Amino acid sequence: MSRRRLVLALVAVVAVGGGGAALTALSAQEKPQAAAADSRGLPPATAPVTRGDLSNSSQQDGTLGHLGERTIKAGGRAGTLTWLAPTGSVIERDGRLYEVDGVPVRLMYGAEPMYRTLKTGDKGKDVRQWEENLAALGFTGFDVDEEYTAKTAAAVKRWQKSHDLKQTGTVGPDHIAFAGSAVRVKDAGGAAEDRIAPGDQITPGAPVLDVTGSERVVRFALPVPEAGLAKVGTRVSVRLPDGTEAAGKVSAVGKTASAGEDPQNPQDKTPKIDITVSFDQPGKIKGIDQSPVTVDLTGETRRNILSVPVNALLALPDGGFGVQVVENGTARDVKVELGMFGQGRVEVSGDGLREGMKVGVPSA
C-alpha cells in the first residue's frame, strides 16, 4: 500500500490562551502496511463498525491536597519567638499567626505585602487593603480608599484596643501579615532544615510558617490526548480515600505539557498537563494530604452513533480520513467524517457506511 495507517494515539494541541485543548488529526504515522497485507490487498485483521453510545469520559489517579503553598516570614520586629500557630491549624482573618516578645502578628486578607508602617497621611493600595480588612471586621467611621486619614487612625485604635494593644493608630509588619485568604499551617517553624521554635531569636525576614490555602483540592496529570476532557468548569466526581464520592469541577488547567512521571510505569513518557479540581463543598472533605484519590471526568456521551476502533483510520491521499471496508473477499476505501473520540474508538459517518461492516485494522 502507498497509504499509511494512523498510529493509535491522537495528538492534542493545547490551546495556551484558554487553558483548554482540542483534538487534531495525527501527523505521526506507522510504516506502510503493505508487508502485512496479503496478495489481494486485504488487511491483516478486521473489526466491526458498531452502532451505540460513545463516551469520552476518563478515570484518572490524583492526590488530595490544598491550594498554593507559601512561606510567611517574620515582620518588622526582632526578638524572641514566643508562640506559633500549630501545624494543621487554619488561620482566618484577624487570627494569630505567631508572636514575638508576646506581641501577636495577625493575618489579614490581601495581595499587597505589608512592607511599611501605615500612619496618617500615607496613601497607596496597601492603605486600601488594610482599610478593607478593618471594615470587614466591623470597624467603621472612615472611607475605604487609598488615603490613611485621622478617621482611619481612630478605627485602628479601636482595633488595637480590642486586642489589648497599645493604641497608637499606626500599624505595621510587626502586627499584621497579608495573604490572599485563610491559610492552613503546613509546617510550623518553616522547613525542617531551618525550623525555629518558641524561645528562638528571630529577625525580620526569617521564615516562620509554611502555609497553604485552606481549601481542599485534588491535583492530577492528564495525558495530552485526553486534554479536551478537562476544561475549566468541567464537572467531575472524586472517589476519596474513605470510599465516599464528592462532586467538584476543574478549576485550573496547566498551559504547558511535560513528560509523564508514573512510578508504576517508568517507561511511560506520555506528555501530560496538570489539572486542579475544586470541590463543591470543600469544608466537608476529609483525608490526609497527598492521599490517593480517583477522579472521574464525566465528559460527553454521543447516542446511537457509528464508531470504529481508532486504529482503523487511514490517512487518505487527499488529506482526509477513511476506513478500509472488507466485503466479499475484497477491500475498498471509504472516506469518513470524524466525530467524538473515546474509549479507544472514534465516531464516523459517511456514504455507504453501516453497522456490522468489517473494517481493516492492524494485526493484534
C-alpha positions in Angstrom: 0.0 0.0 0.0 1.1 3.6 -0.6 -1.1 4.8 2.2 0.0 4.8 5.8 -2.1 3.7 8.7 -2.5 6.2 11.6 -1.0 5.4 14.9 -3.2 4.8 17.9 -2.6 7.9 19.9 -4.1 11.2 18.8 -2.1 14.4 19.0 -3.7 17.1 21.1 -2.9 20.7 20.6 -3.1 22.6 23.9 -4.8 26.0 23.4 -2.4 28.1 25.6 -4.5 31.2 25.7 -7.6 29.5 27.1 -6.1 26.6 29.0 -8.2 24.1 27.1 -7.4 21.6 24.4 -8.7 20.5 21.0 -8.0 17.2 19.3 -6.5 17.4 15.8 -5.6 14.9 13.1 -2.5 12.9 13.6 0.8 13.6 11.9 2.6 10.6 13.4 2.4 7.6 11.2 3.5 4.0 11.1 5.4 2.3 8.4 3.4 1.2 5.3 1.2 -1.8 5.9 1.9 -3.4 2.5 4.1 -6.1 4.0 1.3 -7.1 6.4 -1.4 -7.3 3.8 -2.0 -10.4 1.7 -1.6 -10.5 -2.1 -5.2 -9.4 -2.6 -4.6 -6.2 -0.6 -6.7 -7.3 2.4 -5.7 -6.0 5.8 -4.2 -8.4 8.4 -7.3 -8.2 10.7 -10.8 -6.6 10.8 -13.1 -5.1 13.3 -16.9 -4.4 13.0 -18.5 -1.0 12.6 -20.8 -0.7 15.6 -23.8 1.4 16.5 -24.3 2.6 20.0 -23.4 5.2 22.6 -19.9 6.5 22.8 -18.5 8.5 25.8 -15.2 10.3 26.2 -15.3 10.0 30.0 -12.0 9.2 31.7 -10.8 8.0 35.1 -7.5 9.4 36.5 -5.4 8.9 39.6 -4.9 12.1 41.7 -3.8 13.3 45.1 -5.6 15.2 47.8 -4.0 18.5 48.8 -4.5 22.2 49.4 -4.2 25.3 47.4 -0.9 27.1 46.7 1.9 27.0 49.2 3.9 30.0 50.5 6.2 31.0 53.4 5.2 33.6 56.0 8.3 35.5 57.2 8.9 37.5 60.3 7.9 41.1 60.0 9.5 44.3 61.4 10.3 43.1 64.9 13.4 41.3 66.1 13.1 39.4 69.3 12.1 36.1 70.9 9.5 33.9 69.2 7.0 33.2 72.0 4.2 31.4 70.1 3.5 29.7 66.8 0.2 28.6 65.2 0.3 24.8 65.3 0.8 22.6 62.2 -2.6 21.7 60.6 -4.4 24.7 62.1 -6.5 27.1 59.9 -6.0 30.8 60.4 -8.7 33.2 59.3 -8.8 37.0 59.1 -7.5 38.6 62.3 -6.3 35.3 63.7 -2.9 34.9 65.3 -0.1 33.5 63.1 2.8 33.9 65.6 4.0 36.1 68.5 7.3 37.9 69.0 8.0 39.1 72.6 4.4 38.3 73.4 3.0 40.6 70.6 0.8 38.8 68.1 1.2 39.1 64.3 -2.3 38.6 62.8 -3.5 37.5 59.4 -5.3 39.9 57.1 -6.5 39.3 53.6 -4.9 40.9 50.5 -2.5 40.6 47.7 -0.2 43.5 48.7 2.6 42.7 51.1 2.9 44.5 54.4 6.2 46.4 53.8 5.8 49.6 55.9 4.2 51.0 59.0 1.0 52.8 57.9 0.2 56.1 59.5 -2.0 59.2 59.0 -1.1 60.9 55.7 0.0 57.7 53.9 -1.5 56.8 50.5 -1.5 53.7 48.4 -3.0 50.3 47.6 -1.8 48.9 50.9 -3.8 51.5 52.7 -7.0 50.5 50.9 -6.2 46.8 51.6 -5.8 47.5 55.3 -9.0 49.6 55.4 -10.9 46.8 53.6 -9.9 44.4 56.4 -10.9 46.9 59.1 -14.3 47.3 57.5 -14.7 43.5 57.2 -14.0 43.2 60.9 -16.8 45.7 61.7 -14.7 48.8 62.4 -16.4 51.8 60.7 -16.3 55.6 60.7 -13.8 56.0 57.8 -13.9 55.8 54.0 -12.4 52.7 52.4 -10.0 54.4 49.9 -6.2 54.8 49.4 -5.7 57.5 52.0 -4.9 56.9 55.6 -6.8 59.7 57.4 -7.3 60.6 61.1 -10.6 58.7 60.9 -8.7 55.6 59.7 -6.3 56.0 62.7 -9.2 56.3 65.1 -10.6 53.0 63.7 -7.2 51.4 64.1 -7.0 52.5 67.7 -10.4 50.7 68.3 -9.0 47.6 66.6 -5.8 47.8 68.8 -8.0 48.2 72.0 -10.0 45.1 71.0 -6.7 43.1 71.2 -5.3 44.9 74.3 -2.5 46.5 72.2 -1.0 50.0 72.7 -3.4 52.4 70.9 -1.0 54.2 68.5 -3.3 54.5 65.5 -0.5 53.1 63.3 0.1 49.5 62.1 3.0 47.7 60.5 4.5 44.4 59.7 5.2 43.8 63.4 1.4 43.5 63.8 -0.1 42.1 60.6 0.7 40.0 57.6 -1.3 39.7 54.4 -2.3 36.5 52.5 -5.0 36.1 49.8 -7.4 34.2 52.1 -7.5 32.0 55.1 -4.4 29.8 55.4 -3.6 26.3 56.7 -0.3 25.8 58.6 1.6 23.1 56.7 4.8 23.4 58.8 5.1 25.4 62.0 8.6 27.0 62.1 9.3 26.6 58.4 11.2 23.9 56.5 12.8 21.2 58.6 16.4 22.3 57.9 15.7 25.8 59.1 12.9 25.2 61.6 12.5 27.5 64.5 10.5 27.1 67.7 9.3 29.2 70.6 12.2 30.5 72.5 14.4 31.1 69.4 15.6 34.5 68.5 14.3 35.7 65.1 15.0 38.7 62.9 12.9 40.3 60.2 12.7 38.2 57.1 13.2 34.9 58.9 10.9 32.1 57.7 8.2 31.4 60.4 5.4 29.4 58.9 4.9 27.4 55.7 1.3 27.7 54.8 -1.2 26.7 52.1 -4.7 27.8 51.2 -7.3 26.4 53.5 -9.4 24.9 50.6 -9.0 21.2 49.8 -8.3 20.4 46.2 -7.2 17.5 44.0 -4.4 17.5 41.6 -3.7 15.1 38.8 -1.8 14.9 35.5 -3.9 14.2 32.4 -2.4 12.8 29.2 -2.4 15.4 26.4 -4.5 13.3 24.1 -7.3 13.5 26.7 -6.8 17.2 27.4 -10.1 18.1 25.9 -11.9 16.4 28.7 -10.7 18.8 31.4 -11.6 22.4 30.5 -12.2 24.8 33.4 -15.7 24.2 34.7 -15.8 20.5 33.7 -17.8 18.5 36.3 -16.0 15.6 38.0 -16.6 13.1 40.7 -13.8 12.3 43.2 -13.6 9.0 45.0 -12.0 9.8 48.4 -9.7 7.5 50.5 -12.6 6.5 52.7 -14.6 5.2 49.7 -17.1 8.1 49.6 -17.6 10.3 46.5 -17.6 14.1 46.3 -18.7 16.4 43.5 -16.4 19.1 42.1 -15.2 20.8 38.9 -12.0 21.5 37.1 -10.7 24.9 38.5 -7.3 25.1 36.7 -5.7 23.6 33.6 -2.0 23.7 33.1 -0.7 25.6 30.0 2.4 23.5 29.4 2.8 19.8 28.9 5.6 17.9 30.5 6.7 14.3 30.3 4.6 12.0 32.5 6.3 10.5 35.6 4.3 7.4 36.5 6.1 5.4 39.3 4.1 2.3 38.3 5.2 2.6 34.7 8.5 4.5 34.4 8.7 3.8 30.7 5.5 5.9 30.1 6.7 9.3 29.0 3.4 10.4 27.6 3.2 14.2 27.7 0.7 15.4 30.4 -0.8 18.6 31.7 -1.5 19.5 35.3 -5.2 19.7 36.4 -6.6 21.1 39.6 -10.1 20.2 40.9 -12.1 22.2 43.4 -14.8 20.6 45.5 -18.4 21.9 45.6 -18.3 21.5 49.4 -14.6 21.7 50.4 -15.3 22.1 54.1 -16.7 18.6 54.2 -13.6 16.9 52.6 -11.6 14.8 55.0 -8.3 13.0 54.4 -4.6 13.2 54.8 -2.6 15.4 52.5 -1.2 13.5 49.4 -3.7 10.7 49.9 -4.5 8.9 46.6 -7.9 9.6 45.1 -9.7 8.7 41.8 -11.1 11.4 39.6 -13.9 10.6 37.1 -14.2 13.1 34.3 -17.8 12.9 33.1 -17.0 14.0 29.6 -19.7 13.9 26.8 -21.8 11.0 25.5 -23.0 10.7 21.9 -26.0 8.5 21.5 -26.8 6.0 18.7 -23.8 6.7 16.5 -21.5 4.6 14.3 -18.0 4.1 15.5 -14.8 2.1 14.7 -11.6 1.4 16.5 -9.2 4.4 16.3 -6.6 2.3 14.6 -8.9 1.6 11.8 -8.4 5.1 10.5 -6.4 5.7 7.3 -4.8 8.9 6.1 -6.1 9.3 2.5 -4.0 10.9 -0.3 -6.3 14.0 -0.4 -5.7 14.7 3.3 -8.9 13.3 4.6 -9.7 10.2 6.6 -11.1 6.9 5.7 -11.5 3.3 6.6 -10.8 0.1 4.6 -14.1 -1.8 4.2 -13.7 -5.5 3.7 -16.6 -7.3 1.9 -16.9 -10.4 -0.2 -13.1 -11.0 -0.1 -12.2 -7.6 -1.4 -11.2 -4.3 0.2 -12.1 -0.7 -0.7 -11.5 2.7 0.9 -14.5 4.6 2.3 -14.0 8.3 3.2 -15.4 9.2 6.6 -16.0 12.3 8.7 -14.8 12.0 12.3 -16.7 12.9 15.4 -16.0 12.1 19.0 -13.0 10.1 20.2 -13.4 8.0 23.3 -12.8 4.5 24.8 -10.4 3.7 22.0 -13.0 4.3 19.3 -14.0 7.2 17.1 -17.3 8.3 15.8 -17.6 8.0 12.0 -20.1 8.9 9.3 -20.0 8.6 5.5 -21.9 7.4 2.5 -22.2 3.6 2.3 -21.1 3.1 5.9 -23.4 0.9 8.0 -23.5 -1.1 11.2 -21.9 -4.5 11.0 -19.4 -3.8 8.2 -15.9 -5.1 8.7 -13.0 -2.5 8.5 -9.3 -3.2 8.4 -7.1 -2.9 11.5 -3.5 -3.8 12.2 -2.9 -7.3 13.5 -3.0 -7.8 17.3 
